[in-house]
Amino acid sequence: MSLVSRLAKAERANPGKKPWKEVRIEEWGDGLVILLDELPIRTPLKKPIVVPNNKPFLANAIALEWSLLNSAQDALMKRYRTPLTQLAARVVDMHEPNVLTPSRDSTISSVMRYLDTDTLIFYAPTPPEKQRRPNKKTLRELQVAEAEPIVEWLTTVLWPGTKIECNDGDSGFMAAVRQPPETLKVIREWLEGLTDWDLVALEMATLSSKSFLIGARLVAEWSSELGVGGKSWGIEEAAMAASVEVRYQTEIWGEVKDTHDVDKEDIKRQLGAAWLLALGAEG
């Protein structure tokens, strides 16, 4: 009997009860598998979720998700309570694309599209002098100060010799600027060389920050496979880079309770999931 069938049967027999007694991690070939009693957690395509041996923190985090569930119904109907499990399943099922899981090539094309509208490099126009706040930086100045170090790192460390074009509000109408063909070629080749785990981590970081460049910096900084980062630029820095305009506006107009504060923590949660997906045993 599959895990899903067992959970469904258990829920019918004992509604609201947790049908497993133990959640544990065991070695499984070249990886780590999370077991509910004796059954491995599986993907929608019924494949066991096997986490690479060099990602023990991820395996433990997935096991914790299942330890905190209260019933079979939680596992079947409340997928939002197991976000890391869903991301890991996405990785495992990626090479058999289905209605829930796009293919690897489709994922690469999807994240690359964010380059054209990357929020990190959309700079607001310089305001007239009379609209400037005394002793305060303009939105544009804040955006440039946040973006330039990230772009410099990417074009010197990760993709040496490439050029990233910004969308400059001082140039007039802010239509999306296409990146140079040489840059797109280098980035595409870099994406194609990523492991499935790093690619899904990048996708998650890109979607949550609305910036491919922020996602690339975070994943490259912490990936156990890429080995190019100093592990000094993390979740907090990525969240700050992704929220320049929001922070600027809340400084002027104030924070809306249960909106801005919740959004601020939610983006950290999503970036944290991406970070954990890329993270290796060395931390």
URWO-V573352 format. One line per field, one symbol per residue. phi: phi as a letter, one per 30 degrees, with the letter a starting at -180 (. if undefined). psi: psi as a letter, one per 40 degrees, with the letter a starting at -180 (. if undefined). burial: b if it has 16 or more other ideal C-beta (glycine too) atoms within 10 Angstrom, else e. Layout:
# URWO-V573352
phi: ???
psi: ???
burial: ???
This chain:
# URWO-V573352
phi: .ddddddddddddbeicddccbcbcbdbicbbbccchccddbdecicddcceedbdddedddddeddddcaddeddccdddbdddddddddddedbebdcbdddddddddddddddbdddcccddddeedcddehbddeedddddddedddddddccdbeidbcdcccdddjedddcddeeddddddddddddddeddddddedddddchbddddddddddcedcdiccchccbddddddddbeddddddddcjcddibdddedddddddddddeddddcddi
psi: hidddddddddddgheiheidhhihiigbeahihhhbehihiidefihhhhidefddddddddddddeieiddddddgdeefddddddddddedegiaddhiiddddddddddeddfhddfhhiihiideeihhfiiiddddddddddddddddedddgheihhhihhdeebhgihhhiiddddddddddddeiidddddddddddddefhddddddddddeheddfeiefehadddddddefdddddddddeihhiecdddddddddddddddddddiade.
burial: eebeebbbebbeeeeeebbbeebeeeebeebbbbbbeeeebbbeeeebbbbbebbbebbebbbebbeebebbbbbeeeeeebbbbbbbbbbbbbeeeeeebbebeebbeebbebbeebbbbbbbeeeeeeeeeeeeebbbebbbebbeebbebbbeebbeebebebbbbeeeeeeebebeeebeebbeebbeebebbbbbbbbbbbbbbbbbbbbbbbbbbbbbbbeebeeebebebbbebbbbeeebebeeeeeeeeebeeebeebbebbbbbbbbbbbeee
